[in-house]
Amino acid sequence: MKKMKLVVVGNGMAGIRTLEELLKLDSGLYDITVFGAEPYPNYNRILLSPVLTGEQTIQDIILNDQSWYKANGITLHLNSTVTQINRARKEVVTADGIVARYDRLLLATGSKPFILPVPGAQLDGVITFRDIRDVNLMIEAAGRLKQAVVIGGGLLGLEAANGLASRGMQVSVVHLGATLLDRQLDTAAAALLQSSLEARGLRFLMSHQTEAILGNDQGSVRGIRFKDGSELATDLVVMAVGIRPDTDLAEAAGIYTDRGIVVNDTLQTYDPSIYAVGECVSHRGMAYGLVAPLFEQAKVAANHLAFHGIGRYAGSTTSTKLKVTGIDVFSAGEFVGGPDTEAITLADPTGGVYKKLVIREDKLIGACLYGDTVDGAWYFRLIREGKSISELREHLMFGEGAIGDTGHAGEHSVAGMPDTTEICGCNGVCKGTIVKAIREQGLFTVDEVKKHTKAASSCGSCTGLVEQLLISCIGGAADIKPKSEKAICACADYTHGEIRKAIREQHLTSIPQTLRFLEWRSTDGCATCRPALNYYLMSTWPGEAKDDAQSRLINERAHANIQKDGTYSVVPRMWGGVTNPSELRRIADVADKYQVPMVKVTGGQRIDLLGIRKEDLPAVWKDLDMPSGHAYGKSLRTVKTCVGKEFCRFGTQDSTGMGIALEKDLVGMWSPHKVKLAVSGCPRNCAESGIKDIGIIAVDSGWELYVGGNGGIKTEVAQFFVKLQTHEEVLEYTGAFLQLYREEAFYLERTCHYLARVGLEHAKARVVDDAANRAELYARLKFAISFEQDPWAERIAPTPARREFETLTA
């Protein structure tokens, strides 16, 4: 089949990221040609400032070297400027006469630095700060000249001033506005920034309008004259007064523009054969100059260029992180505020700290931080996820650490951790390794961090920490999304929610059928998506979808927990934590017979036998003659109990009996993540019901049911759900809530995170307030469990399932 032709005009970060995304989707769809006006392959424009200061070299910031283009069959033309688009003939023409035909054209022409229309703007010594050529000119000038003026007190202007000052020049910053970074900071933060920079040797001329740039007899810069008639001597002028979308090529071709190349939500222009991404684009009247929005655009454009047709770009929430000579600044969202907002402010001018949080309708919508930006990543996540902060409000200003061990989705704040802190326990990756990779390799996404460091590539529980490190290192350039918007893995662009919907609506009952229908990029999927797909299929179509053992992680295949030495631990089930002399004797006999190196009581009131060889597992299970405790699975783990009123003088109800009834009612239940329950016989809560997925606390008049607790990496206190009177009600409400969680949660999403995403009121409306729906949920749960058998009993018999534990011999 003859390939279509794709031409990309622009060899920058947005255009090449689109190609990277496209190659993931379909590497054989197009013959690709790229035209770049610069002599360099794609490089990280964000890191031009470290090149100017001497911290990095040009080679350090190259993102895709020429070998990448060659390996992907891409024809690359460097130093080649496209001057014409012939839309009728579907051709582009370059200044040096190259003609390239296209079936699809991607415009990624970026932006142009704005040059003030003042006399002298063309003098030798007037430069901009936009690309590698500009940086080289500044480095060369700093080696022979003494005085520099930077026009523009925005991000680029301050970074240019800092770089030139670090190379020994005397630098003055001229700014038309009254405050620095007027698009990123409010007045108070900007004043602190200016004072700090002045203390470090930079000079500022605020509210000064440049009238002319003055030259000498040799045609070089000698000074600047301002509107008020005053003059300032200088050898070098750097214009950093803003950028304008580069639409010249599009306008000449008759493509509709309005402060940028106008595109729809698929990044398609008014010509259906032509797409556009990056700084040249106007989307819903907005043009973006930060990296994260450009990468979001790239993913959507690639999706449509690959004819998948499911992506949609709806705009971006942006943040800014700046570090100039040791001063930290962070801003995100609507930090200025307005008449319908309220602001929380903390100001410590002496200590050099300023914080402003802007709130609308109990949601954080903006943040402006100066001096102390440790919690910038956390605030940015709250803004992007749009969660209610009503319960966090009293402590919000003091950061994530002030909230203690609750309320932030099981994640630590990593900014203050030492580099030696282990972030990924599965693969032994420390913070310093990840930070180094982000900065030196130019990483922007969690997937890229996985590829370079292996962090977050196993169980995924450290993904939130890796996201925090990305935001901490590169601010708004970090390409992160809430889980509800993330693709399941690199094999597909579908979110977890979209996949669940397709399985339900299309009645998909097997992994191969699902992969074919959704046109998975990988024929067999991967270790990330297959376990999730297996769970979604089984939970949606119990009895029809068959469990695919090879799509389960090793613990669930072996039905025991693998340990670091390759042996396994075995935890037999003890209903409600209750056992008897016969079971204890069998456990002791097994420990002796198989020389178990450790027998330990678990926190869930079970007995763990550690150090058992895999080939001995079926024999151990047979000798124990007890059901599996599922201590290894994404399933019901334990129901912890206290002794209750039968023995305890404080007990108000039979908590032990309730725990046993619940455990027997739910045994065999597979779920998105592990599920733990507890039943306490009185409000003293000896069974720790307040930090379980479902906690039940006895009171004189019945039972109080709590949901969404977690006692793991970060403690989450369970939330009150409903008060009940009878055992039967407890079973029904508990089962209905868990079935709702089973049907709506994403794979590997704990109940606390599920509730944080959908809201407690949503769960109450479906379970507490709707009796008919509650009954249906409970009935569906019981139906699903009816197909389950004890996995240990199945593998004791000589069946195909036992082959997992047999050793092949020659």
Secondary structure, 3 states (H helix, E strand, C coil): CCCEEEEEECCCHHHHHHHHHHHHHCCCCEEEEEECCCCCCCECHHHHHHHHHCCCCCHHHECCCHHHHHHCCEEEECCCCEEEEECCCCEEEECCCCEEECCEEEECCCEEECCCCCCCCCCECEEECCCHHHHHHHHHHHCCCCEEEEECCCHHHHHHHHHHHHCCCEEEEEECCCCCCCCCCCHHHHHHHHHHHHHCCCEEEECCCEEEEEECCCCEEEEEEECCCCEEECCEEEECCCEEECCHHHHHCCCCECCCEEECCCCECCCCCEEECCCCEEECCECCCCHHHHHHHHHHHHHHHCCCCCCCCCCCCCEEEEEECCEEEEEEECCCCCCCCEEEEEEECCCCEEEEEEEECCEEEEEEEECCCCCHHHHHHHHHHCCECCCCHHHHCCCHHHHCCCCCCCCCCCCCCCCCCEEECCCCEEHHHHHHHHHHHCCCCHHHHHHHHCCCCCCCCCHHHHHHHHHHHHHHHCCCCCHHHCEEECCEEEEHHHHHHHHHHCCCCCHHHHHHHCCCCCCCCCCCHHHHHHHHHHHHCCCCCCCCHHHCCHHHHHCCEECCCCCEEECECCHHHCCCHHHHHHHHHHHHHCCCCEEEECCCCCEEEEEECHHHHHHHHHHHCCCECCCCCCEEEEEEECCHHHCCCCCCCCHHHHHHHHHHHHCCCECCCCEEEEEECCCCCCCCHHHCCEEEEEECCEEEEEECCECCCCCECCEEEEEECCHHHHHHHHHHHHHHHHHHCCCCCCHHHHHHHHCHHHHHHHHCCCHHHHHHHHHHHHHHHCCCCCHHHHHHCCCHHHHHHCCCCC
